[in-house]
């Protein structure tokens, strides 16, 4: 999940989440957890997926994590 590698994207998601869900954000290093399917903010997740391409993620990974 590229969200932690991109602070701008992470900040956007954390700020947007409360606008789409009444549940507390439960997020780990590689996942966003939901207790029930009806709690999933599908529109927000879809918007998140459009904010980073596969190529962008590979580039970010190679710059920050690959040695």
Secondary structure, DSSP 8 states (H G I E B T S, - for coil): -TTTT-HHHHHHHHHHHHHH-SS---B-SS-B--SSGGG--HHHHHHHHHSS-HHHHHHHHHHHT--
